[in-house]
Amino acid sequence: TVSVAETTSVFETQRRNFSLQNDFNLLESTVFSLGYEFYEDDVGSSSRVYRTDPDDPDSAAIESRDNKAGYIQLQTEFSNQSIVVGGRFEDNEQFGSHETASLDYGIHFSDSLTLVASWGLGFNTPTFNDLFWPLSFGSRGNPDLKPEELENVELSLKGHFTHLNWQVTAYRNDIDNLIEWIDLSTLTPAGVGWQPRNVNAVDIEGIEFNLGFELDAWHINASYSLVDAVDADSDLQLQDRAKRLGSIDVDRRFGQLDLGFSIRVIRVDLTMLLKARELPAMPSWV
């Protein structure tokens, strides 16, 4: 006798949000803002249980966590310049408290041309799947993950015309504890499946080009990016990270109906990828 059973697992996350912001007009061109945010993520309705140790079915179940944040922001304009500065304090139930900040400075050369310099500190917590994904075909979460902490610097030049918008942005991200899902077979020959790990220090530099065109009912947007993402400790390219990305989105409106299509192009340098996995090098493919 042969019996066949079919099972379906559902992983469902529900988020409840609450936010409050109060703006104070200090001067004609200056606004001071105070805000509070709260959210709770709940996975209790999933058909499979998230546990503190994905490898141990007897470990404690995880059903929810919350995050509270307060922030302040000041926006002001003078002559042809603008400044936005802000600070944020977050208290995450699982990972404790963190402070972040941001600063934007813009110069408006004309109504159609703007230069913006930005700096910011960020904080990203691992998702439930990153932490507690149940063991499945060798893949599983990692409850020992740390939150990502990053510093971002950007310089953007933006142009705006009647039917045409364009933007060129150069940026650098310095990230501590970047969360990457790793193919375990690259770490040991006996490795099976995938698991997220923290990369101690990562430097990501890039330049991005964006072009948008609107005429009557047509909307066309195109972008192209050059990205260099490197493990700062080993100076090797991050695993499976594209070095070149491009996209085109075309939309056409017919009354109340919008139709469109998108094209995505990704290029990965296989020579660097194989080097990172300590395999014999092969010619890169385009």
N, C-alpha and C positions, 0 to 999 in steps of 0.2 A: 504494500500500500504506500502510495506517495501522496503526501499532502502539501499544498502550496498555500502560504499565508502572505497576504499583502498588507503592509502597514504604511501609514502616512504620518510624518512628523510635521507639526506646525510650530514655527518659531515666531511668536507675535510680541511686538513691543508696543505698549501704549504710553503716550506721554501726556501729562497734564501740565498746563502752563498757566502762569499768572504773571502779569507785568504791569508796572505803574511808572509813569514818567511825568515830571512836572518841569515846565520850561519857564524861565524868568527872563524877561526882556530888560536887560540892564541899561542898554543904550539903544539907539536906533539900529545899529548894525552889530550888536553884541547880545548873545543868548547864552544863559547859564542853565544847565539841565541837571536834575537829580533823578535817579531812577532806581528801581528795585525789580528783580526778576526771580521767579521761583519755577522750577519744574521738577517733576518726578517721573522717572522711567519705571514701568511695571512690566515684567515678563511672566507674571503669575498665571496668565491664561494660555501659555505655550503648552503643547502636548508633551514635550520633553522637558525635564527639569534641569535648570542651570544649577550647578553645585560649585562650592568653593574649591574643590579639587575635581576637575573633569575626569581624572583617572580613577577616582574613588566613589563608587555609587552610594556609599554610606556617609559621605561628607555632607555638611549642612547645605540646605537648599537656599538659593538666592532668588528673591522675588522682586525687589525694587530697590531704588536708591534715589535720593533727591539732591538738588543743587540750589543753593541760594546765592544771589549776587547783588551787590550794590555798586552804583557807578556815578561818576560826575563827568560833565563835559562842558567845555567853554568854546563857543564859536564866535569869531569876530572878523570883521572886514574893515580895511582902511585903504584908501587910495585904490590901487589896482592889485592889492594883496589880500590873502585870507589865511587865517590860522584856526585850526581845530586841535584842541588838546584834551585828553581824557584819561581817567584812571578808573580801575575796576577792581573790586575785592570779591573773590568767590570763596564759598565754603561748600565743598563737596562732601557728602556723607561718607564716601569711601576713601577719598584721597586728601581730605583736609583742606586747609585754606591756601590761597595763592593770590598774588597781586599782579595785575597787568597794567600796561599803559600804552598810549598811542599819541603821535604828534604828526599833523599834516600841515604843510606850508605851501601855498599856491601863489603863483604870479600870473595875472591875467594880462597878457600882452595886447589882446584885443578881444572883441566879443567872440571871435572864432578860434583863438589860440591860447592855451593855458599850459603852464609847466607846474607840476606838483611833485614835491619831495615828501616822502612818508617814512616814519619809523614806528615800530611797534614791538611790544613784548606779548607773547601768546602762551596759552596753556590749554592742552587738549587731553581729556581723559580717555582711556581705553573704553571701547564699547563692550556690552555684555558678551557679544560673540567673540571679541578679542580675548576676553578674560575666561569665559566659562563655556565655550562651545563644547558640547558633549562629544566624547570620543566617537568618531565615525570614519571608518575606512582609514585609520591611522592618523587622521587630522583631529586636532583638539585645541581648545583655548589654552591660555597661559595665565594663571591667577597671580603670577609674580610680576606682571607687567607694571611699569611705572608710567606716569603721565608724561606726555611730550611737553617740553618747554622750548620755546623758539623766540628768536629775535629776527625781525624782518626789516629790510631797508629797500625802498623803491624810489625810482625816479621815472616820472611819466610825462610825456608830451602829448597833448590832446588837441585835436582839431575838430571843429563843428561848423558845417556849412548847411545850406538849405536841404540838399538831398544826400549829403555825404558826411560820414563821421569816421575819424581814424584816431588810433592811439598806438603809441610805441612805449613800452615799459621795460626797463631794466631793473632786475631785482637780485637780492641775495638773502637767503634764509640760512641761519645757523640754528640747528635743531639738536637738542639733547634728548636722548631716549626715544628717537624716532621708532614708531611701531611698524614693523615690516613682517608680513607673513612669509616664512622661509620654507623652501622645499627641503625637508629633512634629509633627503638623499644626498644633498650637497654637503652636509656636515659629516655624515658617516655612511659607508656603503650599505649598512643595515637599516638606514632610516627610511621610514614609510610615511607618506602623508605630508601635511603642512601644519605649522604652528607659528604663532606670532612671537617675535623676539624684539627686545629693545636694542637699537643700534646706538652706541654710546654718544657719538658726535657725528653729525652729518652737515656738510656744506652743499647747498643747492644754489647755483647761479644760473640766470637765464635772461633771455630777452624775448618779448612777446609782441607780435604785430597784430592789430585788429583793424578791420575795415568794414564799415557798414554803409549800405546804400538803400535808399527808400525812394520809390517813384510810383505814384498812384497806389495801386493795390499790391505792388511787389515790394518785398523786404528781403534783402540779401546781406548776410554777414559771413565774413571770412576771417580766419585767424591762423597764425603760424608761430610756433615756439621753438626755440633752441634751448635745451636744458642740459646742465651738467650737474649731476647728483653724485657726490663722492663721499665715501666713508672717510672721515677725517683721520682716523687712526691708521687705516691700511692704505689710504690713497687709492682705493679701487672703486670702480663704478658700482652703484647700488644694483642689487640683483633685479633683473627684469624691469628696469626703468627705461622708458623711451627717452632718446636724446633729441628726437625731432617729432613734433606733433603738428598736424594741420587739420583744419575743419572748414566746411562750407555748409551754411544753412540757407535754404531758399524757401520762402513762404509766399503764398498768393491768396489774397482774400477775395471770396466770392460772396458778397453780401454778409450774412451772419456766419458763413463757413470759411474756415482757414484750412488750406492744404499746403503741405510742405514736405521737403526731404532734406536729409543731412548726409554728409560724407565725412568720414574720419580717416585720417592717414597717420600711422604710427611707425617710426623707424627705431629699431633697437640695434645697437652695435654688438654683434655676436662675438667679435674678438674680445672685447672688454668683458662680456658676460662669461665667456668660457674661462678667461683669466681669473675672474672672481671666484669661479667654481673649481679652480685648480685642475682644469682639463687641458689637453693639448690644444693650442690655438688653431683656429681655422679662419679662412678669409671671411670678412664680414659680408653680409647680404644687404642689399638695398631694397 
